[in-house]
Each structure stands twice: as C-alpha cells, then as structure tokens.
Amino acid sequence: MKADTLPRALVGMVAKQPDRIAMRMKDLGIWRDITWRQYLENVKFTALGLDSLGVKRGDHVAIIGENKPEWLYSAFGVMSLGATFVGVYTTNPAKECEYVVGHSDSVVFICEDEEQLNKALIFRKNTPQLRKIIVWDMEGLRDFEDPMVISFDELLEIGRKADMEAPALYNNLIGEGKPGNIAGIIYTSGTTGPPKGAMLHHGGYLWVGEQAAKVTMSTRDDESISFLPLNHVYEQIFDMMMHMAVGHIVNFTENTDTVMNDMMDVSPTIFHAVPRIWEKYYSAIVLKMDDATWFKRTVYRQAVKIGAKYNDLRLAGKKIPLPLYIGYQLAYFCVFWKLKERLGFDRTRLGFSGAAPISHDILKFFQSIGIPIREGYGMTETSGITHMGGEFDFKLGTVGKALPGTEVKIGEDGEIIVRHKGLFQGYYRDEENTKNALIDGWLHTGDVGEVDEEGYLKITDRLKDLIITAGGKNIAPQYIENLLKFSPYINDAVVIGDGRKYLTAIIVIDEENVVKYAQDRKVQYTTFASLTKAEDVVDFIQQEISKVNRQMARVENIRKFRILDKKLYTEDGEVTPTMKVKRKFINEYYRDLIESMYDEE
C-alpha cells in the first residue's frame, strides 16, 4: 500500500518500527510511552467507531482540545474514513466555536472535557448538521446523560467491536483514499476579519513533511515537544507531517503551564516555538543573571561577550583567531553548557521560530550561547512552510531558502508569490477569497520581502501593515516592534503612524519583570493598572524605547508611547492564538488612546 495519504503513511511507519516509541504523554507527573503499534490501533478503533456512527467520506468532524494523543487519534481516525478534520482553538468562546462548526458543516464535535462540551451544548441548537458530540475526558460528567453525547472510550469500544466483526474494513477504508483528498480544514486566525477555512490535502501534508525533514536532517532518533495549538499548522508540521516522514518521538506536555519543567524532563533534540516563547526564555536568563552574585554575573557577561564575538565572525564566514576559539570553548563548557542543561536544551541541536517575526538580536543571543535557532516562513495556505533555515545552510536576518521544489517570485509591489506541491486547494465556501489568493496556480501571500543573490528570503512586513507617514516615508512596523520586544520589560509593542507626522507606540509591559523592577526600587503601586501609570515605570520604559530609537533613522523613532493598563488576550480579540497582534482591532479599539498621542497635531 503506497504511503500517499496520512493514514497510509501511518500504516507504513508501523510496518517499519511497530514497537518503537511514537509518542509520550505526561499524565499526573509520569511519562507514559505509546508505541507506533498502539498509535495505529487507537486510530483504527476511532475510525471504525466513527464509521459505525455514520461518518462518511467527505464529511467534516470538528476537534477541540489541548495537545494530547487523543487529538491525533481523532484526526487520523477521521482521515482514515476519507472525511476531513476541522481544528478549533480551545480558547475560542462558544460563539466562535459555533462559527467554525457551522461554517464547516461539521457533523461530529470531538472535544476534550466538560469545559469544551459546555460550549457545544450552548451552540448546538444553531448547528443543525451536528449529530454527535464525543468527549475524551469524562471527569465531572459521570452522571451526565444526553443522547447526543458519548465518551471517547465508548467510541473506541464501538470501533473495537466493528474491527472484530470486519477485520478487513479499516484497510479497505484507507485504501480508498487519494492524495488529492482534503485531509484537514484549518481556520486562519482572522487578523483582518472572520476566519477563513483553508483546505489542505494529504499529498501537500506529506510533501511538506518530506521536504522539511530533508532541510532539518531529521531522523527517527529525534525528539520534539508538543505544546503549541495542535489545530495550528505550525504544530502540525512536527506532530503530523515530519512525524510521518521520519518517525521521531513526539512528547506531549502535561499542560501549557508545565512546558519549561517538561523541557528539562525531555530535553528534545528539536524544539519549535513562537517568538513570544523565545523572548520569555531570553528575559528569564537576563533577569536571573542580574540577580546572581557579582562573580557569577561577571563570568556570565564575559562569556556572552566572547560568544557574541565568536559568532559574529562565524556568521560572517571569517576565520576565528585561536585565542577567541579557545575562549569560546571555555565559555561554552563553563557557562553555556550548564545554562542549556538547566533550561532543557542540552540535547537540542536545532531550535525553530515561526508563526510571526522574531528579533534578530534574540537569534544572535541564542546562537552565541550554543542554541542555534532557525527561522522559517510559510502560511496555513502553504501547509505551513515555503522557506526554512537548516542546521548549516542559513543566514541570519532571513527565513532561509525555499524548500526543494518551491518556486518563488517577487511582485512589482514587493509581494512574495509562491508555488509548490503543498499549496492549499482554496478556502471552504469562499470562492472570492480563493480567487484573490490563488492566481494561475500561484499563492499571493500578502507579505513583502526580497530574495538575495544566494536565494535567502528576507521578510519586510505584511503588505497591508506597511506604514506610510505623512511625509511619504515607507516604514515596516514589525522590525521596530521586534527591537522593542527585545527588552525583557516589554511584552508587546504596536507601532502606529500611518498618515501621521511621526511614529507612536502602544506598549504592553511584561508584568513579572516590571513588578520585580518596581519592587527592587520600592515603587509604590496597588494594581497592575496603577503599575503602568507609575512615573518611575513610565520613565524606565522611555529609557528602553530610547535604546531602540538610537538604533534607528530619525523618521523611524518612536516619539510618544502609551502603556496599556492590561495585557493583550486572545479572548478579547486583541491577538491570535499564536500571539500575533490583530493590528486593525487594536487601531479601532484603542482609537482614543492613539489620538491622545497626536493631540498636538
């Protein structure tokens, strides 16, 4: 059986290494192994259970839950029937869940627990096509009875009986699949409007997984850790695409709050995260060392200086003097190795940053201490990746070269336009947006960038986000925002200035780090809101902004800023689940705050 669909790729992987570990799940503090044989068995029973409930080829099934093996059992079980899985963010309120389930015409809603079930009970009257609700974790629901609701264990038992009655049924079902069939519909985060459902096919998923595995030189001996939303394409690259390409081990964290502790348990060989996670690691290191003894602080700072000099020459391809080489080896073994070990990076050969732009200063810092991070670029519509930096083939400041077999061109307005075998097949029930995105087989990304003479892609910004000042200067806000977020005390920054005489910024402070700063200096405050208004804090943030201003041309300087008296939340519609700021929403919702910075105009 040719491994040209995801379920058939799973069967092929089981044939090669049935008793090797496929996944680990941390439950009540204990890591539990799941072999490839067990993985397939659970997928088979899920598929046959759904088949017995009437799910057919071409149907859609929604899945909502944290990263757990059950998420993958559900998705692969759905795909085994020739049906399509539809991921839903766990942070979505009932109304947004209703939109995705209703718009996608999902006939089954598979959810994690009582919290997610409650959402379905609220919206089900508005989604008449929904026939069944399946719950993984029945804690708190033992006495709950509803003819529409069954547990995941019940589903598996139905599937187990179906398998005993018709042992050949599962293979017959997956045998009917085709590479061009839709595997999943991923609803984009909707930074500019309602989410759009991108339809991704089996062939595209597998092709991207194979190419990414080549670039990263991944093998079955690698280990990754799963904690980003599994319904987002970025997490699916590692847990589904590359997983089926090389058969490495995926480790599921206990929950999103235990990631750093779980990292120390697992020490993955490859680690992928969004920029916010890397920024958190950086600020934790900086502030921890600020509190260290004078001796440790001095040794650390000297080691970082040596690491920066060493890697500046290395990145530039220049010869490294012998004294500097020896100095770096000493710094690595005396400082950086112990630091990596405490963070859980002692086995990590490659880190990845994606889903949003990251500060190049952050990348330089981690490269200097021996944790190489590579940027990648792609979209949901490209099955996750078009460009990726490899372990050795990379260039700082770029998102790497195109995946093998990918074609790239730059439009007259600087827009990046791409084509490869992983392109989506359009937006579900949305012909107009499909036509705007896919033109003659090429995807118009909406991002602005340039390809250098060596083939590396540099991203400037989103086409719609570029700021044109009143003086006619074109400014890319993301670059300035990333410089601002390099400060351990700034969590988020939104640069404003389109059609204005000068740039301003809305700043979201890092609560933990600024609270510590305030306590160390005995700054008086009572609440988070009062902390953001404290004169000492405002002056301190001005100093952090001034550091960035000194690195920029005068026209790119932030002249005024306001500190928000709250954090940005997904639930409030201010950021996407991967922590990308919804710029349009921020501009509209905080219009009065923005105007206060331009009153003198």
N, C-alpha and C positions, 0 to 999 in steps of 0.2 A: 504494500500500500504506500503510494507516494506521499511524502510529508509536505503537501502543498496547501493544507489548511491547518489552523492551530490545533484542533483536536487530533488530526492525524500526526502532526508533529509531536504531540504529547505521547501518542502510542509508540511512535518511533523512538522517542527518548527512553521510554520504559523498556523497550526491547533491548536497548544498548546497555542500560545500567539500572535494572529493576530494583536492586537493593541498596543503591547509593542514596544518600540523603538528598531530597529535593528541597525541603523546607524545614525550618524550625519555628516553633511558636512558643513565646514565653507566657506561661499561664501560672498565676499565683507564685511567681518568682522562680519557677522551674522551666528550663528549656526542654521542649518535647520534640523529638525527631519525627519527620514524616518522610517515608521513602517514596521513590517515584512510583513503585507498585501501588502503595497506599493512595497516592495522589490520584492515579488513574481510576482506582476502584471507587473513590468518593465522587469523582467526576461522572463516572458511568452510572452510579446509582442516582445522582442528581438528575442526569439527563433522562433516565428511564422513568424516574418519578414524575418529572415534568411532562414527559410524553403521556403517561397514564392520566395526568390531569388535563390533557387536551391541548398542550402547547405544540404547535405545528411549525413546519418550515415556513419562514417568512414572518412569524410572529415576533413581537418585541417584549422583552422582560426587563423591568427596571430593578436595579440593585442599589441599596443604600446601606453603608456600614463602614466601620473602621477597617484598617488593613488586617485581614485575618485569612487563613487558608480557605475559610468558607466563601470569601469573596471570589477567589479564583475557582473553587469548585462550582460555584453558581455560574460564573461567566463561561467557563469551559463546558459546563453541562448544557447551558442554553445554546452555545455554538454547535455542540455535538448534534443537536436536532435540526440544524440549519436555520435556527432562529437567531435573533440579534439581541445582545445585552445592551442596556442603557444605564450608564452610571449616574448616580445622583449624589451631590455633596452632602455629607452628614450635617453640615452647618446650615443647610437650606431650611428655612421655615416652611410650614405646611403649604403656604401659598405658592412658593417657588417649586416645591416638590410636585404640587398639583400641575403646575405649568409643564414640567418635564414629562411627567407620567401621561398627562392628557395630550400634549403635543406629539409625543412619540407613539401614541396609541398602544401603550404597554398593556398586556393582558394579565400579567402577574407582577406583583410587587414583592421582592425578596428584601427583607430588612433585618437589621442586627438585633434589636431589642425592643423593650416596651416604649422607650422614648421615640424611636422611629416608627413603631406601629401606631402610636397615637396620632402621628401626622397623617398616616393613611386613613385612619378612622375619621379624621376631620374632612379630608378631601374626596373620599371615595364616592360620595353622592354626586360629585361633579365630574367623575370619570367613569361613565357607564360601561366602557370597554374593559375595565379592570374586573377580573373574575376571581382571582385568588391572591391571598397575602400569606407569605411564608416567613417565619421568624426563626433566626439562628438561636438566639439566647432567650429562653422562656422564663428566666428569673423574674419573679413577681407576677407571672401570668399563668401559674399552675391551675388556678381555678377559673381562668378566663375562658369563656366559651363563645364562639362565633362561627357560624357555618362557613364563613369566608376565610377564616384563619386556621392554618395548621403550623406545626413546628417543623424545623428543618430535619430533625430526627425522624419525624413521621414521613417526610418526603423521601429520605434515604431508605426507610423501611419499605415504602411502596416500590421504590426503584429496585431494591434487593429482591423482592418477590417477583417483579417483572423479569429480572435477569434470570431467575431460576426457571421461570416458565418459558422464556425465549432467549437462550444463551447467545444466539447469533444476532439478536436485534440491535445491540449497540453498534457492532461493526457494520451492520447494514445501514444504519442511520448515518454514521460518519462517512461511509463510502459514497453517499450521495452528494456530499459537499463539493463545492468548486472554489478555486482560488479567488474568483471574482465576486463571490457572495459577500454580503455585508456581515462583518463579524461584530462590530460594535458601533453605536452612535454615541459620540462624545459631545456633550453640550458645552460650547465655549463659555468662558466666564462672563461674557457680556459686559465689557468695559464701556461700550457705546450704546447699548440697547438690550433688548431681550436676548437671551442665549440662543445660539443657532446650533442645530444638531448636525455635526459633521459625520458623514457616513464613511467608515473605514473598512476596507476589505481584507480578507485573510491573506491574500498574496502580498499586499502592502505591508501588513504587520510583519510577516516572515522575512520579506526582503530587507526592511529597515533593521530588523534584528540581526540578520547575517552581516550586513554592512557595518553596523555599529560594533559587532563582535570583532570584525577584522581590524577596524581602526583602533579599538582599545586593546587588541590582542588578548581578549578574554578567553578563559578556558573553564572546564568544569571544576577546577580546583579553586576558582574564585568564590568569594562570599560577598553578598551585598546585604543591606539592611533596609527594610521596607517601612516607611513611616509617612511619606507624602501621600496625599489623597490618591487612592487606587483608581478612582474614576478619571483622574487626570492623565493625559498621555505621557507625561514625563515619568511618572512612576511605572506605567505600563511598559516603557522601554526596557526596564531592568527586570520586572516581575513577570512579563509575558513574552516580549519579543526576544531579548537576549537570552532569557531563561530557556526558551525553546530552541535557541540556536546553539548554545554551548552546554546547557545543563548544569549551571553553577548552583550554589545553595543560596536561597533567599531566607533571611531571618526576619520574622515579624516581631516588632517591638510589642511590649505589653500594652502600652498606650502612649499617646503623644507626649505625656509628661515624663516618661521614663527613657526617652531617646538617649540622653547623654550617659546614663548608667548602663543601658543596654549596649551602647557602643563599646564600653570597657569590657563587657562580657564577651562580645563577639569579635571585636577588632577586625572589621571587614577589610577585604583586600581592595574593594572598590566602594566608594561612598559618594552618593549623589545627593545634592541638596539645592534649595533655592538660595539666592544671595542673603536673605534675612538670616538663615541658619549660620552661614559662614561669617556674617557680620557679628552675630552673637558670640561665636567661638572667639573671634578676634578681640572683641571688647572684654570678654571674660579673662582672656590671657593678660591683656594690658592692665586691667584694674587689679587682677590678682598680684601681678608683679609690682604694681605701685604700692601694695600693702606689705610686700616682702621685706625681709631685713635689708639693711644697707648693703651687706656683702652680696646677697642673692640678687638684689636689684642691679647692682653694679656689674656682676658677672653676666646676667641676662642681657642687659643693654649692650654690653661689649660684644656678646655673642651675636645679637641681632645686627649690629653694625657690620661685623665680619661677614655674616650671612648675606646681607644686602650687597656688599661689595663683590663678594664671590659670585652671586647670581646675576648681578648687573653685567659682569664680564662674560659669564656663561651664556646668558641670553643674547648677548651681542656677538657671540661666536668668537670672542677674543681669547688669547692664551692667558691662563691663570698663573701668576707668579708662584713659585714654590712656597714662599713664606705664607702667602694667603691661602694656598691649598692646605697646608699643614694647620694653619689657624682655623680654617673651616672644619676640618676633621675633628679637631679638639673641641670646637664649639658644638659640633653635632653630638659627639659622644658624651660630653659633659653636661650639656643643657638641652639640646633639641630632642634627643632620643628619650630622655626622661619625660619631657613635656608631651611628646607624642604618645608615650605609654599611658600617661595619666588621662589623656583625652580619648584614648581608644583608637588611636591612629597608628599604632606601632607596626601593624601589618599592611597598612594602606599603601598601595603602590600608585593609585590614581584616585583623585577626587574630581567630581564634576559639578559645575554650576550651570543651571539652566532655568528656563521659565521667565526670566527677567534679567536685565543687565546687572553686572556687578562691578564694583570699583576695582580699577586696575591696581590700586595700592593694596587692596585686600589680597589679590592674587600674588603680588610681589612678596608680601609678608609671608604667606604660607609657603611659597616657593623657597624663600630664604631659610625657613626652619625645617625644610625637608618634607613638606606635604605638597606635592605637585597637584594643582587644581587646573583642570582644562575646561574652557567654556565650550558650549555647544549652542547651536541655533536651529530652530525649527518651529513648527506650529502644529496645532492639532490637525490642521488640514494636510500636513505632510507626514502624518503618522509619527510625529514627534521630532524628526531630525532631517536637516539638509546638510548641515556642516558640523564638524566636530574636531577638536584637537586631540591628537594622540599622545602617547607617553613621550615620544621623542620628536614627532613631527608636529610642532606647534609654534605659534608666535604670539607673544604677549600683546594684548590690545586688539586681538582678532578672535573670532569664534571658530577658527580653524579652516581647513579646506573642505570642499564639498565631498560628501560621501561618494565612493566609487559609483559611477553610473548616473550621477546627478548633473544636470545641465543648469547653468546659471547665466542670467544676463541682467544688466542694469538698465532700467528705463531712462528716458530723457529727463525725468524729474528726480532721478536717483533711486527709484523704487527697485527693490530686489524682486526678480521674477525667476521662478524655478520650475523644473520639471524632473520627476523621477518616478520609479515604479510604485512608490508608496503614497502618491497623491490620493486624496480622498475622492469619493465619487459624487460629491455635492452635498448640499445641506438638505436635510429631510424636510419635505413640504415647503421648500423655499427656493423656487426657480430663479427669482430675481437676484438674490444674493449669490446664488451659484453662478449665474451668468457673469456677474461682476467680478467674481473671484477667479473662475476658470475661463480663460480665453484661449481658444485654439490649443487646448491641452497644457497650457502654462498657468501656473498659480501666481497671481499678483498678490504679494504678501502684505503690502501696505507699510513695509519697513523701508527705511532709506539706508543705503550703505554703498560700499565700494570694494572692488576686488583688486588686490595689489598684483604686481608682476609675478609673484610666486604662487598666486592662486588663493591667498588667505583673504577671508571676508571680514571687513570691519563694519560694524553696525553703527550708524549715526543716531537714529531715533525712529520713532513711528512717524510716518508721513503726516498724519493728522495732528501730531503733538508738537511739531516744529514751531517755534515762536518767531514771529516777525515783528520786531519792535516798531515803534512809531517812526524811528529813524531809518527803517528799511533793513536792519541787520537780521540775518537768519541765525537763530540760536537753538542748539539742541539741549533741551532741559535735562534729559536723563543723565548726561555727562556731569552736569553741575550737581544734580541731586546725588549722584553716586559719591562725589567728592565730599559732600556734606555728610552723608551717611557713614563715611569712613571714621567720623568722630564716634567714640564709644557712647557719647551722650545724646546723639541724635538718632532716633529710630526711623523716622520718615521725614522726607522733605518734598514739598511740591513747589516747583518754581513757576511763578506767574509773570506775565509780561507781554502777551500777545497784543499788539496795537498800542502798547504803553511806551512811555518815555524811558522807563528803567525797569529793572527786574526786582521782584519781591519774592518772598517765600513764606509758605506756611510750614511750620516746624512741629514735629511730634517728638517730644523728648523720650529718652529711654528711662522709664520710671525707676527701675532698680539702681541704675548707675547714678542718676541725678539725685535720688534720695540719699545715696551714700555720700555724694559730694556735699549736699546740704547739711547732713549730719556731721560730717567732718569739720565743717566750718560754722556749725551752730546757727544755721539759717532757720529763722522762725517760720513755720507753716503748719497748717492743720489738715488740709485735704490735698489731693492731687491737683485740684484746680488752683488752690492758693499757692502751691509749689510753683506752678507755671507762671505765676504773676509776681513771685518774689524778686525783688530788684537784683539781688546777688545772682540769682539763676539767670535772669534775662541778660545781665551783663556778661555772664560766663558764656552763654550761648552766642552772644555777639562776638566774643573772642574766637569761638570755634568757627563762626562764619567768616570772620576776618582772615583766618588762616587760609580758607578756601579762596577768598577774594584775591589774596596776594598771588595765587597761582594762575589767575585768570586775566584776560584782557579787561579793560575798564568797562566796556559795554556789557560784559558778562558778569559783572559784580552784582551781588545782592545788596541793594541799598536799604531796604527795610524788611522786617520779618515780623511775624506774629506766632506765638507759641499756642497751639491748641490746648485747651484745658481737658482734653480726653484723648484716648488712643483711637486709632482707626480700626474699625471692626468690619468683618465680613457681613455679620448680621445686620449692620446699619447700611450696607450697600456702598461702603467707602473704599473697600479693597476687595480683590478677588480672593478665592481660597488659596492661591499661590502668592498672596500678598502684593499683587500689583495694584497700584493706586488707580482708582477709577477717576481719572483726571476731570472728565466732564461733570461728573457728580460733585466732586469737590468744588469746582468753579461755581456751580449753581448753588449748592447748599450753603457754602461759606461766602456768598457774594458780598454781604455787608462787611464781613471781616476783611475781605480783599480790598473793597472800596476804601476802607479806613486807611489803607496804606498809600492811597493815591489822592486823598482829600485835598492835598495842597495843589494838585494839578488844576 
